[in-house]
């Protein structure tokens, strides 16, 4: 069925033109429904406000004029640190309207990495909430090239309403015409397998993404979408749907309240939603436990991590029979790459996971070509007919199409490592290992950088983990390795089902060992370690941070990352400080220098150490070692930064 994005203006239409078209065609239709601040209704539910298409388009045009008045024009790289919602959607469309380049950096990657990304891309304008501008003053290096500043928020400078009012009094221009190769947006990879890379999203790529999403998932009877990822809201508005923004923190999707999501779906008769598995799991459990019904919800699209068969089954059990549940495979550089509907996924090989086939991510998305090439860490400058492997052969997944980013922003080394030139087009090396079966379905077997290079050969994470994940008392597993390449020691970290008695671990370990020994792919795995809670990325709450687990496993098995002599020497300093405090009855209090030293020591040992506790708790949460908060607080009070900073440095393998 033709998508609504391509019906009025064809494939050459850009997102801003489509928004304007819908404003003329359906001016009174709600474009965005969003929480009305912190206002609550009488029933204790959050209050919502609505913006129609004509009003939203007028806001965007006026906002665009206001941006130009602030010096933000075609090509201006503009950092956006704005709370996801109607304001962010308005600003993104306004920036695209004038041809500026939004720089989208996820705060979930960590403050230091986020600021480094902004510095490396050389942002020229900055739009943010007041707290973001405080950060700008504290860390000016990241914003050294900024010429235009816009502060959002009530009573704190230029609010968005004031920016729109300014632009309303200026000449209103139509959206700037752009070619398919023009830069539209810069997004960053999560950096879960290395440094975050700036990805160029061109005008043509955004068109290709919109086309792939529409043709692969939506039908014309779907008129409203629950937005849990801001970029998907941009595509929804370009398609003419109503974007419903629920009451949630989109920076921490795993913490979203499923009751509030259910309320938004029911209240506004939402037809579709895009969400991470970390959000869909609690939502399906909530619907099952409460018996709540969502009869209008006919489409769920999940991304960010593979959707397990168990989650697909759980969603099918609480949704209407006609509903479709898609798992979408893609990345910042290429989205969507492939998709699979739950019925096909659940009807696949019954022993696929247990046999270690990997996870079926479906067939290539509309407009996308996918091939498999030999696994290699070396650059491949040119495509040749000999590169693609035959069906069934394991290798690296490569993709080409309009929805694929042609390059990284000013990053020739990243281009060399991930792009292959093929005449007038480019193939993107995903860094994922997989294979294509005889029916054209793609099977994902793990990240290339995560493979364990053991003496017996490479072990691929997803293939091996799926063998062990069949155990009924295992929630999930993570295969990691340490040591030199070609001689790495494989270790399976195991997260048990909640409330499992840890006294059962010896029995479970024995059963896991037997499972591994009976499969030729997992025979080399002989070390098993229970872990309380895997560290995961903040953006999707699903991608396991294996580099942290590898350090943790190495420490558990070899003790190689235990405190060094210099660490112990540093930790002796605060202990001496506490000893000096305890010696106060013996001090000559008439000695001014010794008395002053005692008070300085008290300030450092009590006040400074106490102030460091929140940072230590955050570091402990990131490392996910399972230590109780009270124990972390006590150790920080005792040793201060000499404890938690050295621990973080040893586990990450880098200085903090």
LOSE-30333 format. One line per 5 residues: number of its first residue (from 0); their letters; for each residue x negated, y negated, z of C-alpha. Coordinates in steps of 0.1 Angstrom, whole numbers. Each point is the difference from the previous one (the first is absolute). Layout:
# residues N
NUM> a> X:Y:Z; ... .
//
This chain:
# residues 656
0> xxxxx> 0:0:0; -15:-34:-9; -11:-19:30; 14:-34:9; -34:-15:-1 .
5> xxxxx> -5:7:-36; 36:-5:-12; 1:-38:-3; -34:-10:-12; -19:31:-10 .
10> xxxxx> -34:12:10; -16:-34:-5; 22:-16:28; -19:-8:32; 13:3:35 .
15> xxxxx> 7:-38:4; 19:-1:-33; 21:30:11; 9:-18:33; 11:-31:-19 .
20> xxxxx> 21:22:-24; 18:17:29; 7:-35:16; 19:-9:-31; 17:33:-5 .
25> xxxxx> 10:7:37; -5:-33:18; 21:9:31; -13:35:5; -21:4:32 .
30> xxxxx> -36:1:-10; -15:5:35; 17:9:33; -24:-5:29; 0:-3:38 .
35> xxxxx> 12:-34:11; -29:-7:23; 4:16:34; 38:-7:1; 21:29:11 .
40> xxxxx> 37:8:-6; 25:7:28; -5:38:-4; -37:-4:7; -9:5:-37 .
45> xxxxx> -24:-24:-17; 17:-27:-20; -8:-3:-37; 1:-28:-25; 4:1:-38 .
50> xxxxx> -15:-19:-29; 17:2:-34; -19:4:-34; 7:-36:-11; -11:-14:33 .
55> xxxxx> -31:22:1; -10:-10:-36; 5:-37:9; -22:5:31; -27:17:-20 .
60> xxxxx> -1:-27:-27; -1:-28:26; -26:18:20; -21:4:-31; 1:-38:-5 .
65> xxxxx> -9:-5:36; -30:24:-4; -12:-19:-30; 2:-32:20; -24:16:25 .
70> xxxxx> -24:9:-28; 10:36:-4; 2:7:-37; -9:26:-27; -28:22:12 .
75> xxxxx> -2:-13:35; -8:30:23; 23:-4:29; -1:19:32; 34:8:15 .
80> xxxxx> 2:8:37; 38:-2:4; 24:22:18; 17:23:-25; 36:-11:-8 .
85> xxxxx> 18:-25:-21; -27:-27:5; -27:23:-13; 21:11:-30; 7:-37:-8 .
90> xxxxx> -37:-9:1; -11:30:-21; 25:-9:-28; -10:-37:3; -37:8:-3 .
95> xxxxx> 7:22:-31; 22:-28:-13; -29:-24:-2; -25:26:-10; -19:0:33 .
100> xxxxx> -15:33:12; 12:13:34; -26:18:20; 17:27:20; -20:13:29 .
105> xxxxx> 16:24:25; -8:-12:36; 3:37:9; -35:7:-13; -14:-19:30 .
110> xxxxx> -8:-36:6; -37:2:-9; 5:19:-33; 30:-23:-9; -21:-31:4 .
115> xxxxx> -29:15:-19; 24:8:-29; 12:-36:-1; -36:-13:0; -12:24:-28 .
120> xxxxx> 29:-9:-23; -6:-37:6; 35:-12:8; 7:-36:-12; 33:-6:18 .
125> xxxxx> 15:13:32; 36:3:10; 7:14:35; 19:0:32; -15:-21:29 .
130> xxxxx> -19:29:16; -17:6:-34; -11:-36:-1; -15:3:35; -19:30:-13 .
135> xxxxx> -12:-22:-29; -15:-24:25; -16:27:21; -15:18:-31; -6:-28:-25 .
140> xxxxx> -25:20:-21; 28:22:-15; 18:-32:-12; -31:-19:-12; 13:-6:-35 .
145> xxxxx> 36:-10:10; 11:-34:-15; 37:2:6; 16:8:34; 37:6:7 .
150> xxxxx> 12:8:35; 34:17:5; 21:1:31; 23:-24:19; -17:-30:16 .
155> xxxxx> -34:9:-13; -8:-19:-31; 15:7:-34; 29:25:3; 12:18:-30 .
160> xxxxx> 32:-20:0; -21:-32:-1; -20:14:-29; 32:8:-19; 14:-34:8 .
165> xxxxx> -32:-16:-13; 2:20:-33; 37:-7:-4; -8:-37:-6; -26:8:-26 .
170> xxxxx> 4:10:-37; 12:37:-2; -19:21:-25; 9:34:-14; -23:30:9 .
175> xxxxx> -34:-3:-15; -5:23:-30; -26:27:6; -16:27:-22; -2:36:10 .
180> xxxxx> -37:-3:8; 4:-30:23; -8:5:36; 32:0:21; -10:12:34 .
185> xxxxx> -29:14:20; 7:28:23; -24:20:22; -3:37:5; 4:12:36 .
190> xxxxx> -37:8:3; 9:34:15; -28:17:-19; -25:-29:-2; -2:-38:-3 .
195> xxxxx> 33:-16:-10; -1:-9:-37; 17:-30:-17; 23:13:-27; 11:-22:-29 .
200> xxxxx> 37:3:-7; 6:-15:-34; 33:-13:-14; 1:31:-22; -7:23:30 .
205> xxxxx> 29:-15:20; 23:5:-30; -12:36:-2; 5:6:37; 36:-15:-2 .
210> xxxxx> 7:22:-31; -14:32:16; 20:-6:33; 32:-8:-18; -1:28:-26 .
215> xxxxx> -12:26:24; 24:-6:29; 29:-24:-5; 33:1:-17; 23:-30:-8 .
220> xxxxx> 25:8:27; -27:-7:27; 5:-36:10; -17:-4:34; -33:12:15 .
225> xxxxx> -14:1:35; -34:-17:-1; -27:14:22; -29:-10:-23; -1:-36:-12 .
230> xxxxx> -12:7:-36; 29:23:-6; 23:-29:9; -15:-20:-28; 9:28:-25 .
235> xxxxx> 35:3:15; 6:-37:-6; -13:2:-35; 24:29:-6; 30:-20:13 .
240> xxxxx> 6:20:31; 7:-13:35; -31:4:22; 10:7:36; -29:-8:24 .
245> xxxxx> 6:19:33; -10:-10:35; -35:16:1; -37:-7:1; -12:9:-35 .
250> xxxxx> -36:0:12; 8:30:22; 26:21:-18; -5:29:24; 14:-21:28 .
255> xxxxx> 32:-10:-18; 32:7:19; 20:25:-20; 33:-12:17; -6:-35:-15 .
260> xxxxx> -8:15:-34; 32:21:1; 20:-31:10; -13:-20:-29; 7:29:-25 .
265> xxxxx> 35:5:13; 9:-37:3; -11:-10:-35; 7:33:-18; -36:4:-10 .
270> xxxxx> -4:23:-30; -38:5:-1; -31:-4:21; -38:3:-4; -18:10:32 .
275> xxxxx> -31:18:14; 4:36:13; -9:-15:34; 33:-20:-1; 21:27:-16 .
280> xxxxx> -8:26:26; 15:-19:29; 29:-11:-21; 9:35:-10; -3:12:36 .
285> xxxxx> 22:-29:12; 27:8:-26; -1:37:10; 2:-7:37; 27:-27:-1 .
290> xxxxx> 21:14:-28; 0:-34:-17; 10:0:-36; -15:-21:-29; 24:8:-29 .
295> xxxxx> -12:-29:-21; -37:11:0; -6:19:-32; -37:-5:-5; -31:2:22 .
300> xxxxx> -34:-6:-15; -30:8:22; -36:-9:-5; -33:-6:19; -5:37:7 .
305> xxxxx> 14:33:-13; 34:9:13; 1:34:17; 26:26:-10; 12:-2:36 .
310> xxxxx> 7:-37:-2; 17:4:-34; 22:27:15; 8:-21:30; 10:-30:-22 .
315> xxxxx> 21:22:-23; 19:13:31; 11:-35:11; 7:-16:-34; 29:4:-24 .
320> xxxxx> -3:29:-24; -4:-23:-30; -29:-18:16; -35:3:-15; -32:0:20 .
325> xxxxx> -32:-8:-19; -36:3:10; -20:-25:-20; -37:4:-5; -21:-31:-7 .
330> xxxxx> -24:-25:13; -7:-38:0; -18:5:-33; 28:20:-16; 36:2:11 .
335> xxxxx> 19:22:-7; -23:28:-13; 24:29:5; 33:9:16; 19:30:11 .
340> xxxxx> 36:4:12; 6:20:31; 21:27:-17; -28:8:-24; -26:-2:28 .
345> xxxxx> 19:23:23; 7:25:-29; -37:3:-7; -22:29:8; 11:13:34 .
350> xxxxx> -35:8:11; -16:-31:-17; -12:-16:32; -9:32:18; -19:11:-30 .
355> xxxxx> -20:-32:-1; 13:-13:-33; 2:-36:13; 29:-23:0; 21:-4:-31 .
360> xxxxx> 4:-37:-7; 20:5:-32; -3:-10:-36; -15:-32:-14; 22:-31:5 .
365> xxxxx> 15:-16:-31; -26:-18:-21; -29:17:18; -26:26:-12; -18:23:24 .
370> xxxxx> -30:23:-6; -24:20:21; -38:-4:-4; -29:17:17; -8:-12:36 .
375> xxxxx> -30:-22:0; -12:-30:20; -19:-15:-30; 14:-28:-22; 16:10:-33 .
380> xxxxx> -2:-30:-23; 18:15:-31; 28:24:-6; -8:30:-22; 22:29:-12 .
385> xxxxx> -20:24:22; 9:-17:33; 36:14:6; 1:34:16; 25:27:-9 .
390> xxxxx> 33:6:18; -6:17:33; -36:-12:5; -9:-20:31; -15:-35:-4 .
395> xxxxx> 4:-37:5; 34:-16:-10; -3:-28:-25; 28:-22:-12; 7:-25:-28 .
400> xxxxx> 30:-22:-9; 15:-34:3; 5:3:37; -38:6:6; -22:-28:10 .
405> xxxxx> -27:-7:-26; -27:-11:24; -10:-11:35; -4:-37:7; -37:-10:-6 .
410> xxxxx> -11:35:11; -21:15:-29; -13:28:23; 35:11:9; 10:-2:-37 .
415> xxxxx> -29:22:-10; 9:26:27; 38:1:-7; 6:-11:-37; -6:19:-32 .
420> xxxxx> 2:-19:-33; 20:17:-27; 1:-22:-31; 27:-27:7; 11:15:33 .
425> xxxxx> -15:11:33; 4:31:22; 0:-5:38; -18:26:21; 23:4:30 .
430> xxxxx> -26:17:22; 26:27:7; -7:37:-7; 28:21:-16; 11:21:-29 .
435> xxxxx> 29:1:-26; 20:32:-4; 14:15:-32; 33:-20:5; -18:-33:1 .
440> xxxxx> 4:-5:38; -29:-16:19; -12:16:32; -19:-22:25; -27:18:19 .
445> xxxxx> -17:-29:20; -23:-29:-4; -33:5:-18; -19:-19:27; 16:22:27 .
450> xxxxx> -11:33:-15; -22:20:24; -31:10:-18; -9:32:17; -26:25:-9 .
455> xxxxx> 26:24:-14; 14:-28:-23; 24:-30:2; 30:3:23; 29:-23:-10 .
460> xxxxx> 20:-14:29; 36:4:-10; -5:35:-15; -16:12:32; 22:-18:25 .
465> xxxxx> 32:12:-16; -10:36:8; -3:-8:37; 30:-24:1; 23:30:-4 .
470> xxxxx> -6:9:36; 32:-8:19; -17:-17:29; -22:-22:-22; 12:-35:-8 .
475> xxxxx> -28:-7:-24; -37:7:-6; -30:-20:-13; -30:17:-16; -32:-20:5 .
480> xxxxx> -37:7:-3; -33:-13:12; -36:6:-10; -19:-4:-33; 20:5:-32 .
485> xxxxx> -2:36:-11; -5:11:36; 29:-16:18; 16:17:29; 38:2:-6 .
490> xxxxx> 22:-6:30; 38:1:2; 15:-25:24; 34:11:12; 29:-22:12 .
495> xxxxx> 26:22:17; 37:-4:0; 11:-24:29; 5:16:34; -20:31:-9 .
500> xxxxx> -17:14:31; -37:-5:-5; -6:33:19; 12:16:-32; -29:-13:-20 .
505> xxxxx> -22:31:3; 28:21:-15; 8:-26:-27; -37:-3:-9; -2:37:-5 .
510> xxxxx> 30:0:-23; -14:-29:-20; -33:18:-3; 18:31:-13; 20:-22:-25 .
515> xxxxx> -33:-15:-13; -18:33:-3; 28:15:-21; -3:-27:-27; -32:-3:-22 .
520> xxxxx> 2:-38:0; -1:-3:37; -23:28:11; -28:-25:5; 20:-18:27 .
525> xxxxx> -10:14:34; 1:-30:23; 34:-11:14; 5:-30:23; 33:-12:16 .
530> xxxxx> 5:-37:-3; 27:-20:19; 10:-24:-28; -18:-7:-33; -11:-35:-7 .
535> xxxxx> 20:-13:-31; 1:-31:-22; 23:-28:13; 15:-8:-34; 17:34:-6 .
540> xxxxx> -6:17:34; -7:31:-20; -35:1:-14; -23:17:24; -33:-19:7 .
545> xxxxx> -22:30:-5; -32:-19:5; 9:-6:36; 11:37:5; -33:12:-16 .
550> xxxxx> -20:-20:26; 22:12:28; -4:36:-11; -37:-3:-3; -2:-14:35 .
555> xxxxx> 22:28:14; -20:28:-17; -36:-13:2; 0:-29:25; -20:-20:-25 .
560> xxxxx> 20:-32:6; -2:0:38; -15:-31:17; -36:-6:-10; -27:-11:24 .
565> xxxxx> 5:-36:-11; 38:4:6; -7:14:35; -24:-29:7; 26:-25:-10 .
570> xxxxx> 27:16:21; -23:-1:30; 2:-38:-1; 37:-3:10; -5:28:26 .
575> xxxxx> -28:-21:16; 25:-30:-1; 26:20:19; -27:11:25; -10:-36:5 .
580> xxxxx> 37:-9:7; 2:28:25; -31:-13:18; 16:-33:9; 0:7:38 .
585> xxxxx> -38:3:-2; -6:-32:-19; -14:-31:17; 30:-23:-7; -21:-31:7 .
590> xxxxx> -21:8:-30; 16:-22:-28; -15:20:-30; 10:34:13; 35:-12:8 .
595> xxxxx> 4:-16:-34; -12:32:-16; 26:20:20; 28:-22:-13; -12:2:-36 .
600> xxxxx> -3:38:4; 36:1:14; 13:-20:-30; -18:22:-25; 9:33:16 .
605> xxxxx> 36:-7:9; 14:-28:-23; -20:7:-32; 4:38:2; 37:-4:6 .
610> xxxxx> 4:-23:-30; -17:27:-22; 26:27:9; 25:-9:-28; -29:2:-26 .
615> xxxxx> -11:33:15; 36:14:-1; 2:-10:-37; -33:17:-8; 11:31:19 .
620> xxxxx> 33:0:-20; -19:-3:-33; -24:28:9; 30:21:13; -22:20:24 .
625> xxxxx> 30:8:23; -15:-17:30; 27:-13:24; 4:-38:1; -7:-1:37 .
630> xxxxx> -33:18:-6; -10:-24:-28; 9:-29:23; -20:14:29; -31:7:-22 .
635> xxxxx> 2:-35:-14; 2:-16:34; -30:20:11; -22:-3:-31; 15:-29:-21 .
640> xxxxx> -11:-3:-36; -29:23:6; 25:28:0; 27:-6:-26; -22:-18:-26 .
645> xxxxx> -27:27:0; 27:27:-2; 16:-17:-30; -33:-5:-16; -11:36:4 .
650> xxxxx> 33:14:-13; 2:-23:-30; -37:4:-8; -4:-37:-2; -6:-30:23 .
655> x> 30:-18:13 .
//
